[in-house]
Every structure is written in C-alpha cells, then in structure tokens.
Amino acid sequence: MRFAEVIKLLAAPFPIQEAFLRDLPENVAGPGFTKCNDIYRMALLYLESVTVQECEGGTEGLERWHARTEIPRDLALRPRPTEWLSTALRMLVELDHPFLYTRHGLRSAYEWRLIRHLANEVCEIMGWPRELRYTDFETLWNELGDGVIAWKESPEDPA
C-alpha cells in the first residue's frame, strides 16, 4: 500500500533515504539550497496523507482516501504510534529550521532519529516489511498525492 511506503521511507536508515530522495543539499550554505526539497516533501507527504483531505472544494471522502492510500477498510491504523509520528513530523515542519532539510540534518539531527524510530515502531506494529516498493520519491509523491496535495513550486510558499 502506498501510505505504508511513506512510513517505510521515514523508517529507513539514512543511506536508503539519501538514495531514494534526489538532489539533497549537504547544508544550508550550499548553492541553490531551498527548504522545500524532497526531505521537506517527504514529511509533508506523510502529514497530508494520514487523514482524509478537506479543502474548499469539498472533502476527499473515505472511499477516495482508501483508494489513494491503499489502506484496506479492515486495517485500522493503531492510533498511538501513528499519533506520535504525526506529532513529531508536525513539530519538525513547524520548527522551521532549514538545517533539518539538508543531507547533514537528515543524517545527524535528533529530530530525524526520533522520526525514524517512531516510523519503525509503526511498521513493526502494522507488520509491514521494510523493503520499499518504489524506486524513487517522485513516483511515490505523484501517486500518493494523486492531485490531493497542492504543491507550489515556489520555495517561499509551500503548500
């Protein structure tokens, strides 16, 4: 299921994340650094996928959410670990520390270590294998977002 792929990516060790995500800046001082890179989009993809989307055009609805995430109706996400992971990712995004969206940050920041730990807990409880089905982040982003996640290309104005 596609939603599980996001959690498995969040749980993956840094070398796997680094290989899966593209063009990651080493640090904030690097040329062309933008906070809205694939590290940021990885966090956003989880946060925007974990719930049914509501927007000014209406609601995604439970049927469409199940189809988009591929989570079967009889599979209930256990609330505790999922809530902890959601809280950690929301805090990370709201901290607004550009360092967290660099290769160095993803590799060494305590915040990302906590997120990897919590995502591993979710995978373990749900019985999901750790191998990624997708070969790249862009495909996962396009398929799971499925037009629900609005994304503006401007780094100053992320969705």
C-alpha positions in Angstrom: 0.0 0.0 0.0 1.2 3.4 -0.9 0.8 5.0 2.5 2.9 2.3 4.1 5.6 3.2 1.6 5.8 6.7 3.1 6.2 5.3 6.6 8.8 2.8 5.5 10.7 5.6 3.8 10.6 7.6 7.1 11.8 4.5 8.9 14.6 3.7 6.5 18.2 4.3 7.6 19.8 7.5 6.2 21.7 5.8 3.3 18.5 4.4 1.9 16.7 7.7 2.4 19.6 9.5 0.7 19.5 7.2 -2.3 15.7 7.4 -2.6 15.4 11.2 -2.4 17.0 13.4 -5.1 19.4 16.3 -5.2 19.7 16.8 -1.4 21.8 19.8 -0.4 24.6 18.9 2.0 24.0 22.0 4.1 22.1 25.3 4.2 25.1 27.2 2.8 25.2 25.0 -0.4 24.4 26.5 -3.7 20.7 26.5 -4.6 19.5 25.4 -1.1 15.8 25.5 -0.7 13.8 24.3 2.3 11.1 22.8 0.0 13.2 19.9 -1.2 12.5 16.2 -1.1 13.2 16.0 2.6 10.5 18.6 3.3 8.2 16.9 0.8 8.7 13.5 2.5 7.5 15.0 5.8 4.6 16.8 4.0 3.6 13.7 2.2 3.0 11.8 5.4 1.2 14.7 7.1 -1.1 15.3 4.2 -1.8 11.6 3.6 -2.5 10.4 7.1 -6.0 11.9 7.1 -8.9 12.4 4.7 -8.3 15.7 2.9 -10.7 18.6 3.4 -10.4 21.6 1.2 -12.5 24.5 -0.1 -13.7 22.3 -3.0 -15.1 19.7 -0.6 -13.9 16.6 1.1 -11.8 13.8 -0.4 -14.1 11.3 1.3 -13.3 8.0 2.9 -13.7 6.0 -0.3 -11.2 8.1 -2.2 -8.8 8.2 0.8 -8.8 4.3 1.0 -8.2 4.2 -2.8 -5.4 6.8 -2.6 -3.6 5.3 0.4 -4.5 1.6 -0.4 -5.3 1.0 3.2 -8.0 -1.6 3.4 -11.1 -0.8 5.4 -10.5 -3.7 7.8 -6.9 -2.5 8.6 -7.1 0.2 11.3 -4.0 2.2 11.9 -3.2 1.9 15.5 -3.7 5.4 16.9 -0.8 5.8 19.5 2.3 5.2 17.3 0.7 7.0 14.3 -0.2 10.0 16.5 3.3 10.2 17.9 4.8 10.0 14.4 2.3 12.7 13.2 3.2 14.9 16.2 6.9 14.6 15.7 6.7 15.4 11.9 4.3 18.3 12.5 6.7 19.7 15.1 9.7 19.3 12.7 7.8 21.2 10.0 6.7 23.9 12.4 10.2 24.3 13.9 11.3 25.9 10.6 15.0 25.1 11.0 16.4 24.9 7.4 19.2 22.6 8.7 16.6 19.8 9.1 16.1 19.8 5.3 19.7 19.1 4.4 21.6 15.9 3.9 23.6 16.7 7.1 20.4 17.3 9.1 18.6 14.2 7.8 21.8 12.2 8.6 22.5 13.6 12.1 19.6 15.6 13.6 18.0 14.1 16.7 14.6 15.1 15.3 15.1 12.8 12.3 16.4 10.0 14.5 13.2 10.2 16.6 11.1 10.1 13.4 13.0 7.1 12.1 12.4 5.4 15.5 8.7 6.2 15.6 8.2 5.2 11.9 9.9 1.8 12.6 7.5 1.3 15.5 4.6 1.9 13.3 5.9 -0.6 10.7 6.5 -3.2 13.4 3.1 -2.8 14.9 1.4 -2.9 11.5 3.5 -5.9 10.3 4.8 -4.0 7.3 8.0 -5.2 5.7 10.8 -2.6 5.5 11.6 -3.0 1.8 10.5 -0.1 -0.4 8.3 -1.0 -3.4 9.0 2.3 -5.2 12.4 3.1 -6.7 12.2 6.9 -6.4 10.4 9.6 -4.3 8.9 11.5 -7.3 6.8 8.4 -8.3 5.6 8.0 -4.7 4.8 11.7 -4.4 2.8 11.7 -7.6 0.9 8.5 -7.0 0.1 9.1 -3.3 -0.6 12.8 -3.7 -2.9 12.0 -6.6 -3.8 15.6 -7.0 -4.9 16.0 -3.4 -1.7 17.6 -2.1 -1.4 21.0 -3.6 2.2 21.9 -4.2 3.5 25.2 -5.2 7.0 25.2 -6.8 7.9 28.4 -5.0 10.2 27.7 -2.1 8.7 30.7 -0.2 5.2 29.4 -0.5 5.0 25.7 0.3 1.6 24.0 0.4 
